Amino acid sequence: MTSQTLERIASCVAGYDPNALPVAQAQEFIARLVPRVTAIESIALRSALGRVLARDIVSVIDVPAHDNSAMDGYALRGADLQAGADTVLRIAGTGFAGQNFSGDVPAGHCVRIMTGAVMPPGLDTVVPQEFTRTEADAVRIPANVVRSGDNRRLKGEDLARGSSALRAGRLLRPADLGLLASLGQAEVPVLRKLRVAFFSTGDELRSIGEPLDIGCVYDSNRYTIWGMLQRLGCEVIDLGVVRDDPAALRAAFSEAAASADAVITSGGVSVGEADHTKKIMAELGDVLFWRIAMRPGRPMAIGRINNAILFGLPGNPVAVMVTFYAFVRDALRTMSGMSETTQPLLRAACTTPLRKKPGRTEYQRGIVARSADGRWQVAITGSQGSGILSSMSAANALLVLHQEQGNIDAGDEIDVIPFDGLV
């Protein structure tokens, strides 16, 4: 199927204005633009952590395979329990985990049983051993400590044969590996990793290890972008720093688009930039240049070069991270085939008043902690300039002040994006 043009996608987004684009509309546009990885590979279970499941997993067995005991204690018939009085049962034998108890259990008898052991035929209840008292070859069970059916795990109660165990699109977590192991599944069908190429632009940038001339700065953006991509589990292609030269930029964009599903650049997308980045983007691809109603991170480029999706981010270090979290992160998760792409928001009380005009979305760096009364609260980290990366390093969350919001009073609850699991 032929991809829709950017103009066609824009026509489907209500309120689309590239010169004053609300964050929500930019997110909607990107969600409509990005394709999804479809190639599948089969990998070993221990290599599947953090990968995206490619197909639904259906249980081929019952888990557990038999009714079994949830406790160390005594298995018995619920019908043998005496109402309102102690129950005394003779011990017919012992059932161990991994072994079947052989023989019949007559009425008025019980079986000493271990956690995970198969329930002997006819028995349906387990009384924990700490509630009992042994008397020669019998056990006394106090009144009302257990009811019929207690402490028994039913065959297939975790997963029944033929039921859905995991859905395609799931980002596999440690518990999922255990679930797959419980089905005896040694290999897992996953989507191939998303390939993302990135580079920084600007004659003033220097790589670590190079001398720092007057007016130059070390390139920090490549390291924050690399870190954010690593956390997403992408296959990362670092093309370094590309100087402000048409031939060098053309070669970098062409190499990136040929080798990756997505291309991320930092710098060169602001209005009035003296470099050639925007010109080369437009020359090689179908690209739009946005001014987003947000702070920081107003300028951004979005589009395609060949089959690769292009994200042109601003050059200021904090703006790079904010625009990545606001737009690129969820887009890459969607492209990776994940079914859950949106980062949950936390509500926290702001410790100080904040000045804010309606009409744009603001992202401020903050520290979220518990107050003395147990509520979540958030305080900003100080100066919020888009070039002050130290304030981002000190933060553990982003405050999200939405487009329609105005000034925030101390104590007002606001949305925050926690960094845990994000950065």
JOUR-V671158 format. One record per backbone hydrogen bond with DSSP energy under -0.5 kcal/mol. NH is the residue of the N-H (numbers start at 1). CO is the residue of the C=O. E is the energy in kcal/mol with one decimal. If there is no record, write none. Layout:
NH | CO | E
NH | CO | E
This chain:
9 | 5 | -2.2
10 | 6 | -2.7
11 | 7 | -1.8
12 | 8 | -0.6
12 | 9 | -1.3
13 | 10 | -1.3
14 | 12 | -0.7
16 | 13 | -1.4
20 | 17 | -1.8
21 | 291 | -2.1
22 | 20 | -0.5
26 | 22 | -2.2
27 | 23 | -2.6
28 | 24 | -2.1
29 | 25 | -2.6
30 | 26 | -2.3
31 | 27 | -2.3
32 | 28 | -1.8
33 | 29 | -1.4
34 | 30 | -2.2
37 | 335 | -3.1
41 | 190 | -3.0
43 | 41 | -0.5
43 | 188 | -2.3
45 | 186 | -2.5
47 | 44 | -1.8
48 | 45 | -1.7
50 | 172 | -2.8
51 | 48 | -2.2
53 | 51 | -0.5
53 | 170 | -2.7
54 | 189 | -2.7
55 | 189 | -0.7
57 | 166 | -2.9
58 | 56 | -0.6
59 | 163 | -2.8
63 | 159 | -3.3
68 | 153 | -2.4
69 | 117 | -2.2
70 | 151 | -2.3
73 | 71 | -0.5
73 | 113 | -2.6
74 | 127 | -2.1
75 | 111 | -3.0
76 | 125 | -2.8
80 | 77 | -1.7
81 | 78 | -1.4
85 | 82 | -1.2
87 | 141 | -2.7
89 | 87 | -0.5
89 | 139 | -2.3
90 | 108 | -2.0
91 | 137 | -2.8
92 | 90 | -0.6
92 | 110 | -3.5
95 | 112 | -3.5
96 | 94 | -0.5
99 | 96 | -1.8
106 | 104 | -0.6
109 | 106 | -1.4
110 | 90 | -2.7
111 | 75 | -2.1
112 | 93 | -2.7
113 | 73 | -2.8
114 | 95 | -1.6
116 | 69 | -2.8
117 | 114 | -2.3
118 | 99 | -0.6
119 | 67 | -2.5
123 | 120 | -2.0
124 | 76 | -1.8
125 | 76 | -1.9
126 | 150 | -2.2
127 | 74 | -2.4
128 | 126 | -0.5
129 | 72 | -2.1
131 | 128 | -1.6
132 | 129 | -1.6
133 | 140 | -1.8
135 | 138 | -3.2
138 | 135 | -1.7
139 | 89 | -2.6
140 | 133 | -3.3
141 | 87 | -3.2
142 | 131 | -0.9
142 | 140 | -0.5
145 | 142 | -1.1
150 | 147 | -2.2
152 | 149 | -0.8
153 | 68 | -3.3
154 | 152 | -0.5
156 | 64 | -2.4
157 | 154 | -2.2
158 | 63 | -1.7
159 | 63 | -2.5
162 | 59 | -3.5
163 | 160 | -2.5
165 | 57 | -3.4
166 | 57 | -1.2
169 | 53 | -3.1
170 | 167 | -1.3
172 | 51 | -3.0
172 | 170 | -0.7
176 | 173 | -0.7
177 | 173 | -1.6
178 | 174 | -1.8
179 | 175 | -2.2
180 | 176 | -2.6
181 | 177 | -2.3
182 | 178 | -2.1
183 | 179 | -0.6
183 | 180 | -0.8
184 | 181 | -1.8
185 | 180 | -2.2
186 | 184 | -0.8
188 | 43 | -2.9
190 | 41 | -3.1
190 | 188 | -0.6
191 | 52 | -2.5
192 | 39 | -2.4
196 | 194 | -0.5
196 | 235 | -2.7
197 | 262 | -2.5
198 | 237 | -2.2
199 | 264 | -1.7
200 | 240 | -2.1
201 | 266 | -2.0
202 | 242 | -1.5
205 | 202 | -1.1
206 | 217 | -2.1
210 | 207 | -2.2
213 | 211 | -0.9
216 | 213 | -2.1
217 | 204 | -2.2
219 | 206 | -2.7
220 | 218 | -0.9
223 | 220 | -0.8
224 | 220 | -1.8
225 | 221 | -2.9
226 | 222 | -2.0
227 | 223 | -2.2
228 | 224 | -2.4
229 | 225 | -2.5
230 | 226 | -2.3
231 | 227 | -2.0
232 | 228 | -0.8
233 | 230 | -1.5
234 | 229 | -1.9
235 | 194 | -3.2
236 | 234 | -0.7
237 | 196 | -2.6
238 | 236 | -0.5
239 | 198 | -2.8
239 | 237 | -0.7
242 | 200 | -3.2
243 | 241 | -0.5
245 | 243 | -2.4
249 | 245 | -2.9
250 | 246 | -2.7
251 | 247 | -2.2
252 | 248 | -2.2
253 | 249 | -2.8
254 | 250 | -2.1
255 | 251 | -2.4
256 | 252 | -2.6
257 | 253 | -2.7
258 | 254 | -1.7
259 | 255 | -1.2
260 | 256 | -1.2
261 | 195 | -2.4
262 | 195 | -1.6
263 | 309 | -3.0
264 | 197 | -2.5
265 | 311 | -2.2
266 | 199 | -1.2
267 | 313 | -2.1
273 | 270 | -1.6
278 | 268 | -0.6
280 | 276 | -2.3
281 | 277 | -2.5
282 | 278 | -2.4
283 | 279 | -1.8
284 | 280 | -2.3
285 | 281 | -2.0
286 | 304 | -2.0
287 | 285 | -0.8
288 | 302 | -3.2
290 | 288 | -0.6
290 | 300 | -3.6
291 | 18 | -3.0
292 | 290 | -0.5
292 | 298 | -3.0
293 | 21 | -2.7
294 | 292 | -2.5
295 | 361 | -2.0
300 | 290 | -1.8
301 | 312 | -2.6
302 | 288 | -2.3
303 | 310 | -1.5
304 | 286 | -2.2
305 | 308 | -2.4
308 | 305 | -2.2
309 | 261 | -2.3
310 | 303 | -3.1
311 | 263 | -3.0
312 | 301 | -2.8
312 | 310 | -0.5
313 | 265 | -2.9
313 | 311 | -0.8
318 | 386 | -2.1
319 | 386 | -0.9
320 | 316 | -2.3
321 | 317 | -1.5
322 | 318 | -2.8
323 | 319 | -2.5
324 | 320 | -1.8
325 | 321 | -2.5
326 | 322 | -2.6
327 | 323 | -2.2
328 | 323 | -1.2
329 | 324 | -3.3
331 | 327 | -1.2
332 | 328 | -2.9
333 | 329 | -2.1
334 | 330 | -2.3
335 | 331 | -2.6
336 | 332 | -1.9
337 | 334 | -1.6
338 | 333 | -2.1
339 | 169 | -2.7
340 | 169 | -0.5
341 | 339 | -0.7
346 | 416 | -2.9
348 | 414 | -2.3
349 | 376 | -2.5
350 | 412 | -3.0
351 | 378 | -2.3
354 | 408 | -2.4
359 | 403 | -3.2
360 | 357 | -0.6
360 | 403 | -0.7
361 | 293 | -2.5
362 | 401 | -2.6
363 | 295 | -2.7
364 | 362 | -0.5
364 | 399 | -1.8
366 | 397 | -2.5
367 | 379 | -2.8
369 | 377 | -2.5
371 | 375 | -3.1
374 | 371 | -1.9
377 | 369 | -2.7
378 | 349 | -2.7
379 | 367 | -1.8
381 | 365 | -1.8
388 | 385 | -1.6
389 | 387 | -1.4
391 | 388 | -0.8
392 | 388 | -0.7
393 | 389 | -2.2
394 | 390 | -1.8
395 | 391 | -0.8
396 | 366 | -2.2
397 | 366 | -1.4
398 | 417 | -2.0
399 | 364 | -3.9
400 | 415 | -2.8
401 | 362 | -3.1
401 | 399 | -0.7
402 | 400 | -0.8
405 | 402 | -1.4
408 | 354 | -2.9
411 | 350 | -3.5
412 | 409 | -2.3
414 | 348 | -2.8
415 | 400 | -0.7
416 | 346 | -2.4
417 | 398 | -2.7
418 | 416 | -0.6
419 | 396 | -2.8
422 | 419 | -3.5
423 | 419 | -2.1
